[in-house]
């Protein structure tokens, strides 16, 4: 899946979370830029799992610190849709 499409979809999912303090961009960090707490990050991982039809293990989810790190995972995952 093209990385640009993955980034766009991630930004859309993040922006659908009403409790974020700012709108996401491709360069956004979830905690620093968007003010997400641990519960919001867990919610985001679940939403991204649903969006891309891929189960994300906790060890991997912990490494999702930004739109870019999430995009790297999903754009390279062979089962992501």
C-alpha positions in Angstrom: 0.0 0.0 0.0 1.5 3.4 -0.9 2.9 5.2 2.1 1.1 8.5 1.3 -2.3 6.8 1.4 -1.4 5.1 4.7 -0.3 8.5 6.2 -3.6 10.1 5.0 -5.7 7.4 6.5 -3.8 7.6 9.8 -4.3 11.4 10.0 -8.0 11.0 9.3 -8.4 8.4 12.1 -6.4 10.6 14.6 -8.5 13.6 13.7 -11.7 11.6 14.3 -10.7 11.4 18.0 -12.5 14.4 19.5 -10.4 14.7 22.6 -7.1 15.5 20.8 -6.0 19.0 21.5 -4.8 19.7 17.9 -5.4 18.4 14.4 -2.9 15.8 13.3 -0.5 16.3 10.4 1.9 13.8 8.8 4.6 15.1 11.2 2.6 14.9 14.4 3.7 13.1 17.5 0.8 11.6 19.5 1.8 12.8 23.0 3.9 15.9 22.3 1.8 17.5 19.6 -1.6 16.1 20.1 -1.6 15.7 23.9 -2.8 12.1 23.9 -2.7 10.2 27.1 -2.2 6.4 27.4 -5.9 5.6 27.1 -6.2 7.7 23.9 -3.2 6.0 22.5 -4.7 2.6 23.2 -8.0 3.8 21.5 -6.0 5.0 18.5 -4.2 1.7 18.1 -7.5 -0.2 18.2 -9.0 2.3 15.6 -5.9 1.9 13.4 -6.1 -1.9 13.7 -9.7 -1.8 12.5 -8.9 0.7 9.8 -6.1 -1.4 8.3 -7.6 -4.9 9.2 -4.3 -5.8 11.1 -3.9 -6.9 14.7 -1.3 -4.9 16.4 0.6 -6.6 19.3 1.2 -4.5 22.5 4.9 -4.5 22.0 4.5 -3.0 18.5 1.8 -0.6 19.7 4.1 0.9 22.3 6.4 2.0 19.5 3.7 4.1 17.8 4.8 7.5 18.9 3.9 9.5 15.8 2.0 9.3 12.6 5.2 8.3 10.9 6.0 5.4 13.2 2.5 4.1 12.7 2.7 4.6 8.9 6.0 2.7 8.8 4.3 -0.3 10.4 1.1 -0.3 8.3 2.7 0.5 5.0 5.1 -2.4 5.3 2.6 -4.9 6.7 1.7 -7.5 4.1 -1.9 -7.9 5.3 -2.8 -4.2 5.7 -5.8 -3.2 3.6 
